[in-house]
């Protein structure tokens, strides 16, 4: 698969002082809405906050490999 088909891999970190405030979801949703190509994220198993962020950005669970969960959103029309 070429880079165009893979799209963009998103990664994020939220300061401990700001966790639970919604800032993570807000920033990832904003970015995801500006990207029309597919997006994806690799999230450590058990990281519920990042799973929620990925899902709020329209990504869906694709597969699990060991301790990593793979999320993906198709290209936007």
C-alpha positions in Angstrom: 0.0 0.0 0.0 1.4 3.4 -0.9 1.5 6.5 1.4 -1.5 8.1 -0.3 -3.7 5.1 0.6 -2.4 4.9 4.2 -3.2 8.6 4.8 -2.0 10.1 8.1 -1.1 8.7 11.4 -2.2 10.9 14.2 -0.5 11.0 17.6 -1.3 13.1 20.6 -0.3 13.8 24.2 -2.3 15.9 26.7 -0.6 17.5 29.7 -1.5 15.8 32.9 -2.9 19.1 34.2 -5.4 19.2 31.3 -6.5 15.6 31.2 -10.2 15.1 31.5 -10.9 18.7 30.3 -11.9 17.7 26.7 -8.9 19.5 25.2 -7.5 16.3 23.7 -10.8 15.4 21.9 -11.2 19.0 20.7 -7.7 19.2 19.2 -7.8 15.8 17.5 -11.4 16.3 16.2 -10.4 19.7 14.8 -7.3 18.3 13.0 -9.2 15.2 11.8 -11.9 17.4 10.3 -9.3 19.3 8.3 -7.8 16.0 6.8 -9.8 14.4 3.9 -7.4 11.5 3.5 -7.6 8.4 5.7 -6.4 8.8 9.3 -5.1 6.2 11.7 -3.8 5.9 15.3 -2.0 3.2 17.3 -3.1 3.2 20.9 -1.8 1.2 23.8 -4.3 -1.4 25.1 -6.0 0.0 28.2 -5.5 3.7 27.2 -9.3 4.5 27.5 -8.8 8.2 27.2 -7.0 7.9 23.8 -9.6 5.3 22.6 -12.3 7.9 23.3 -10.4 10.6 21.5 -9.9 8.4 18.5 -13.5 7.5 18.4 -14.6 11.1 18.8 -12.5 11.9 15.7 -14.5 9.3 13.7 -11.9 6.5 13.9 -13.1 3.0 14.5 -11.3 0.0 15.9 -9.7 -2.1 13.2 -7.6 -4.7 14.9 -5.4 -5.6 17.9 -1.8 -6.8 17.8 -0.3 -7.6 21.2 -0.6 -4.5 23.3 -1.5 -2.2 20.5 -5.0 -1.3 19.2 -5.3 0.0 15.6 -7.9 2.6 14.8 -8.7 4.0 11.4 -11.1 6.4 9.6 -11.6 6.2 5.9 -11.0 9.2 3.6 -13.7 11.8 3.7 -15.8 12.4 0.5 
